[in-house]
Amino acid sequence: MGKRKSKAKPPPKKRMDKLDTVFSCPFCNHGTSVECRIDMKNLIGEALCGICQESFSTTITALTEPIDM
């Protein structure tokens, strides 16, 4: 007669790191000056530079993240 085989614990699930919402501006090259805002009510995404006031707006879907703009 042998021992019962013990069941090993499953490995812990890896956490997904949060994605950035602030980026560097491609026009003025200032770091961390572009802020992305997502309006899920109106399905509009906007990226706005705080230094040179350059902006970009686009339509979004439910799967859109700030890094996609």
Backbone as JSON, one array per atom type, in Angstrom:
{
  "sequence": "MGKRKSKAKPPPKKRMDKLDTVFSCPFCNHGTSVECRIDMKNLIGEALCGICQESFSTTITALTEPIDM",
  "N": [[0.84, -1.18, 0.0], [0.55, 2.17, -0.86], [1.25, 5.69, -0.33], [-1.19, 8.33, -0.57], [-1.28, 10.46, -3.37], [-0.28, 13.75, -3.03], [-1.96, 16.77, -3.84], [-0.64, 19.36, -5.71], [-0.42, 22.91, -5.2], [-1.89, 25.23, -7.49], [0.09, 27.36, -9.65], [0.55, 30.86, -8.82], [-1.42, 33.41, -10.44], [-0.19, 35.64, -12.94], [0.03, 39.12, -12.54], [-1.28, 41.74, -14.54], [0.51, 44.52, -15.6], [-0.25, 47.98, -15.14], [-1.03, 50.08, -17.89], [0.6, 52.93, -19.35], [-0.68, 56.31, -19.2], [0.28, 58.72, -19.81], [2.41, 60.29, -22.09], [5.33, 60.99, -24.19], [5.58, 63.91, -26.25], [5.21, 63.85, -29.78], [5.67, 66.09, -31.35], [6.86, 68.33, -29.96], [8.72, 66.96, -28.49], [8.79, 66.82, -25.71], [9.04, 65.21, -22.65], [6.62, 63.16, -21.05], [4.35, 64.84, -21.47], [2.05, 64.57, -22.92], [-1.27, 63.88, -22.46], [-3.72, 61.39, -22.27], [-7.15, 61.12, -22.79], [-10.14, 59.33, -22.36], [-13.38, 59.18, -23.41], [-15.91, 57.32, -22.72], [-18.64, 57.51, -22.84], [-19.33, 59.16, -25.03], [-17.78, 57.92, -26.9], [-15.22, 58.9, -27.71], [-11.79, 59.52, -28.05], [-9.06, 61.4, -26.8], [-5.94, 62.95, -27.23], [-3.77, 65.16, -25.73], [-1.29, 67.63, -25.73], [0.38, 69.2, -23.12], [2.3, 71.19, -23.28], [2.85, 72.23, -25.98], [0.27, 72.46, -26.86], [-0.8, 70.84, -28.86], [-3.21, 68.67, -30.31], [-5.11, 65.59, -30.64], [-7.85, 63.82, -31.81], [-10.01, 60.98, -31.85], [-12.3, 58.37, -32.85], [-13.39, 55.76, -30.66], [-13.47, 52.35, -29.4], [-14.97, 49.87, -27.24], [-12.82, 48.39, -26.44], [-10.58, 49.97, -26.55], [-7.54, 51.33, -25.37], [-5.55, 53.81, -23.56], [-2.96, 53.74, -24.65], [-3.39, 52.99, -27.25], [-4.1, 55.19, -28.74]],
  "CA": [[0.0, 0.0, 0.0], [1.33, 3.39, -0.96], [0.62, 6.93, 0.14], [-1.96, 9.08, -1.56], [-0.51, 11.53, -4.0], [-0.79, 15.06, -2.61], [-2.2, 17.67, -4.96], [0.16, 20.59, -5.61], [-1.17, 24.14, -5.43], [-1.62, 25.82, -8.81], [0.94, 28.55, -9.54], [-0.23, 32.11, -8.78], [-1.59, 34.08, -11.73], [0.61, 36.85, -13.08], [-0.74, 40.35, -12.64], [-0.97, 42.61, -15.67], [0.92, 45.86, -15.19], [-1.07, 49.04, -15.71], [-0.43, 50.77, -19.02], [0.78, 54.36, -19.16], [-1.66, 57.22, -19.78], [1.01, 59.95, -20.11], [3.46, 59.95, -23.04], [6.11, 62.13, -24.7], [4.95, 64.55, -27.42], [6.0, 63.67, -31.0], [5.91, 67.37, -32.0], [7.83, 69.14, -29.22], [9.63, 66.01, -27.84], [8.82, 67.01, -24.27], [8.66, 63.96, -22.0], [5.43, 63.06, -20.2], [3.5, 66.03, -21.6], [0.81, 64.21, -23.62], [-2.24, 63.19, -21.61], [-4.79, 60.75, -23.05], [-8.45, 61.05, -22.12], [-11.09, 58.49, -23.07], [-14.77, 59.45, -23.05], [-16.65, 56.14, -23.14], [-20.04, 57.88, -23.07], [-19.43, 59.68, -26.39], [-16.86, 57.12, -27.72], [-14.19, 59.78, -28.26], [-10.51, 59.53, -27.37], [-8.34, 62.63, -27.09], [-4.57, 63.08, -26.74], [-3.5, 66.6, -25.69], [0.02, 68.0, -25.19], [0.28, 70.33, -22.21], [3.32, 72.18, -23.58], [2.65, 72.9, -27.27], [-1.18, 72.49, -27.08], [-1.19, 70.03, -30.01], [-4.2, 67.69, -29.87], [-5.55, 64.58, -31.59], [-9.09, 63.17, -31.39], [-10.41, 59.87, -32.69], [-13.37, 57.54, -32.3], [-12.85, 54.62, -29.94], [-14.36, 51.23, -29.13], [-14.93, 49.45, -25.84], [-11.53, 47.75, -26.18], [-9.5, 50.94, -26.73], [-6.76, 51.75, -24.2], [-4.84, 55.06, -23.86], [-1.77, 53.5, -25.46], [-3.82, 52.78, -28.63], [-4.27, 56.46, -29.43]],
  "C": [[0.89, 1.24, 0.0], [0.56, 4.58, -0.41], [-0.23, 7.52, -0.98], [-1.1, 10.2, -2.11], [-1.11, 12.87, -3.6], [-0.92, 15.97, -3.82], [-1.42, 18.96, -4.72], [-0.74, 21.8, -5.87], [-0.89, 24.64, -6.84], [-0.75, 27.06, -8.65], [0.09, 29.82, -9.52], [-0.29, 32.76, -10.16], [-0.76, 35.35, -11.76], [-0.31, 38.05, -13.23], [-0.32, 41.13, -13.86], [-0.59, 43.98, -15.12], [0.0, 46.88, -15.85], [-0.31, 49.73, -16.84], [-0.35, 52.27, -18.73], [-0.37, 55.14, -19.79], [-1.01, 58.55, -20.13], [2.22, 59.57, -20.96], [4.25, 61.19, -23.42], [5.47, 62.62, -26.0], [5.81, 64.32, -28.66], [6.33, 64.98, -31.71], [6.99, 68.18, -31.28], [8.86, 68.29, -28.46], [9.78, 66.24, -26.34], [8.3, 65.73, -23.61], [7.46, 64.13, -21.09], [4.54, 64.3, -20.28], [2.18, 65.72, -22.29], [-0.07, 63.39, -22.68], [-3.35, 62.64, -22.49], [-6.05, 60.68, -22.21], [-9.39, 60.23, -22.99], [-12.48, 58.78, -22.52], [-15.61, 58.29, -23.58], [-18.12, 56.46, -23.43], [-20.24, 58.34, -24.52], [-18.53, 58.93, -27.38], [-15.84, 57.98, -28.46], [-12.94, 59.67, -27.4], [-9.73, 60.76, -27.78], [-6.96, 62.57, -26.46], [-4.19, 64.55, -26.85], [-2.13, 66.84, -25.05], [-0.14, 69.24, -24.32], [1.26, 71.45, -22.5], [3.0, 72.95, -24.86], [1.17, 72.97, -27.68], [-1.61, 71.77, -28.36], [-2.17, 68.96, -29.52], [-4.57, 66.76, -31.02], [-6.78, 63.92, -31.02], [-9.44, 62.07, -32.37], [-11.58, 59.14, -32.05], [-12.74, 56.29, -31.69], [-13.9, 53.53, -29.85], [-14.24, 50.88, -27.66], [-13.58, 48.85, -25.46], [-10.35, 48.71, -26.24], [-8.87, 51.3, -25.39], [-6.04, 53.05, -24.56], [-3.61, 54.87, -24.74], [-2.12, 53.29, -26.94], [-3.95, 54.08, -29.41], [-2.92, 56.97, -29.79]]
}
